[in-house]
Amino acid sequence: MGFFDRFFHPNTTNEPFVDSPMRDNWYQASSYWPSSFALITTVDEEGNTNIGPYQLTFPFEVIGGRSFIVCSRQGSNTETNIHQVKKCALNFVEFDKSWIKKIVRLGYPGQTTLEKMEDNPFTLIDSPTEGRAQDPLFPKILKEAFQVYECTFDSEQSIRDDGKTPEYMVLRIDNILLKKTWQENIENGTTRMPRMPIAYGFRDGHKFWFAEHKKPFWVPTPTDKGPKEEAVLYEANRLEPDSVQFTRAACKQLTGVPKPFIKTVLKGIIKQAKADGVALVDEDYVKKINDERNS
């Protein structure tokens, strides 16, 4: 049996299921939960930027509202700073094996910000967002990150506070910052994905498990299931959701547009709708635009 087979059994399909005891931190002590992680920057009472690595960070509100939920140990530097200052930034980096050990050390409990940051492998820079660089409440961000969520703690969205570990914090996303290459990648149809590291969490009292993955691949959206306008509706209403929305009937009029061009067509309709003061694109408005272009 080779190295790969010893750690990843080739096939367990025919094995019976057995019970796994419910332990604290069940997602890593009783099961397997691979995910990426965020490096959260916050500011302490002395104005120093702290970095805390967090695996348990998840999208919370995804339509209308935009927020993240973070599960943190009570009394950690990150939890303390977020409650005091209300501001933080979630930094996401690509895989670099030379960073992994130092990322783990950044999460070691019981250290002050200055103690843990002595071994920081990242470059702290000011946020490019207007007004943040001059305000000491806003933390610096990581130059090496490919993506940053700048957030404000939403203290009114309390999940639970029973005085026990962990602390559940809802962070409202103020800005999403992307390196130019990755922003253009999204705008131009997402032709590739960042090489994000994967964490399996803290195991056996003395190990942190990580993984890197091969080149991501994609599969096409099914065209033989559900109404054809569903994919158009999904794409249309996420382009500029705060200013222009599309009805299902409007999107049904656009199902004949070839997939490579649908985003361009939608952006053109949105631009025209803004010029006309139209906030809801319906079937009649799409017909009107088509008639004008064909006349």
N, C-alpha and C positions, 0 to 999 in steps of 0.2 A: 504494500500500500504506500503510495507516494505522499509527499508533504501535503499537497492540496487535499487528498482524500482523508488524511488523518484529521484535518480540521473541519472539512466540509464533506460530510458523508454523501456519497453520490446519489443515494435514493433511499428514502425512509417511507415511501408510499405504503408499503405493506406492514409496517410496524404498528403495534397497538398504541393508542394514546394512554398515557398515565398521568396522574394528578401531580401538579407542581405546587408545593406549599406556598401559601400567600404570605410573603414577607414584606417588611417595609422596603420602600423603593422597588416595588414589585416589577417595574418595567425593565430592571436590569438584574434583580436578584432572583426573580421567578420566571423570567421570559426573555425574549430578545426584541430589542427595539432600536433598529438602526435609523439614524437621522443626521442631518447636518447640525451645525451649532452656530451660535452668534457670539461674537466677542463684544460685550456690552461696555461702553465707555460712560463713566459718570464722573462727577466732580465732588471731591470731599470738602469738609469745612474749611480747609486751608487753601482751597482752589486748585488742588492737584488732580489731574485726570487719572482715574483708576480703570483698569481693564479686568473684566471678569468673564471667563468662558462659560456659556450656558447651552446645554443640549436641549433642555425642556423649554423651548420657545416655539410658539405655534401661532399661525394666523387665527384671529378671533372673529372680528367683524370683517366680512369680505365684500359685501354689497351695500352700497350707501355709506355706511361707516367703514373706516379703515383702522384696524387696531391689531395689536399682537398681545398675547398673554405669555407671561414669563413666570415660571415656578422657581422660587429662590429660597435658599436657607435663610430663616429669620436671623437678623443680626449680621449678615454678610456685609462686606463693604458696598456691594452693588445695591442690596435692599435698603441699607441705611441711607445711602446717598440719594436714591430715587425718592424716598419718602421726604427727605429734607429739601432737595433742590427741585424735584419734579421733572427734571430733564435727563435724557440719556440718548445714546446712539447705539444701534445694533449694527456692528460691522461684520461683514461676511468676506472671508478670504478663500482663495483657491488652495488646492492641496500643495503643500510643500513639506516634505518629510522632516526637513531641518527645523521647522517651527513646532512640531507636535509636542516634543518634550517640554518646551518652554511654555506652550499653551497650557499644558497640564499643571505646570508649576504656578501659573497665574491664577489657577483656581484653588490653590492650597489654602485652607482656612486658617484664621488666626494671625495673619500678617497685616501690617498697616499698608496703606497705599504705597508709601515710599519704599518699604521693604520689598514688596512684590515687584514693583516697577524697576528695581535694579537689574532684573534679568529679563526685561521686556525686549522681545526681538523686533518690535514694530516701530514705525516712525509716526509720531503724533503730529498732526497738522491741524490748522484751523479749518472750520467748516467754510465752504464757499457760499453758503446761504447768507443772504444779506442780513446783517445785524447780529449774527451769531458769533462771529470772531471777536467782536468788541464786548460781548456780554460774558462775564465770568461764570454765569450759571450754566452756560452751554458747554458740554465737554468737547474736547478735541476728537477728531476721527482718525482712522488709520489710513495712512497713505497707501499701504499695500492692499487694502480692501478693494474688491471689485464692485461692491454694493454696500450702501449704508441706509438704514432707516433712522431718521431723526425723529425722536418721540417725546411726548409729554405724558407723564403719569396721570391717568384718569382715576382719581381717588373716589369718584362717585360711582364707578363701575366695580364695586366691591364684590368679589366672588365668595370669599369666606375669610373671616379673621377670627379664629378661635384660640389665638395665642400659641398655636402649635406650628411645627414645621410641616410643610413649607409655607412660604408667603406667596399668594397668587396676585400678580400685579397685571392690570390691563394698561397697556401703553398705546396711546393714540398716536398714529403715524402722521407727523406734520409734513415730512418730505421724504421722498425716495431719491437717493443719489446713486447714479450709475456711472462707471467709467464710460467714456464716449463710445468705445467699441461695443460695449454690451447694450447701451441704450439704442444705438443704431441697429444692432442685431434684432432687438424686439420690434422696432419700427419697421424693419425690412422683411419681416416674416419669420424670424427665429430660425436661422440656419444652423446654429450650434448652441451648445450649453456650456456654462462655466464648469470647471473641474473642481467641484466642491468636495471637501473631505467628508467622510462619514464616520460618525461616532457610535459605538455600541455601548458606551457608558463604563462606569466604574464597576469592576468585577472582583469577587473573591477577597475583598478587603485590601488589595494591593496592586491591582492592574487596571489600566484604562485601555480599552480596545478601540482601534481605529481601522479604517479601510480606505483604499483608493479604488476607483473603478475604471473600467475601460471607457472608450469613446461612447458617449450616449447616442442612442439611435431613436428614430421616431417611426410611428405607424400612422397611416392615414385615418381620418375620421370616417366611420362607416357611412356609406351613401345609400344603403338599402334598408336603413332602420329609422323609423320616426319620420316626421315631416321634414322635407328638405330645407324649409326656411329656418329650422332651429339653429343650424350652424351660423347662418347669416345674422340672425337675431342676436346670438351670443357675441359675435364679433362686433356688430354695430353698436350695441349698448355698452360696450366697455371702452370704446375709443375716447369719447368725451362725455362721460355719464352725467357730469354736473351741468352741461349746457344743452346738449341735444340728445334726445332719445328716439328710438324707432318703435313703431308698432309691428306686431306680427304680420299684419296684412301688408304693410309696406315692404317688409323683408321678403314676403312671398313673391313680390314683383321682381326681386333681384336674384332669384334662384337660377336664372339662366346665365348669369355672369360667370365666366370661367374662374375657378378658384384662385389662380395666380393674380387676378386683377380685382378681386372683390374688395380688398382693403383700400385700394386706390379709388375705386368707385365710391365707397362709403365715405371716405375722407372728402371727396368732391361734393357729395350731397351735404355733408355737415358744413362745409365752407359756405355753400350756397344758402343753407338754412340759417346760418348765423347772419349772413348779409340780409336775408329777408325777415329776420326777427322771429324765426320759427323754432320753437323749443321741442315740438313733438312732430316727427316726420311720420305721416300716415300714408295710406295708399294713394289718396288724391294728390298729395304733394309729390310723390315719386312720379306719378303719371304726368303731372304738370312739368316737372323737370325734363322728362323724356320727350314730351311734346315740343318743348322749347328747343331742345337739342336737335330734334328731327325736322324742325321747320326751316 
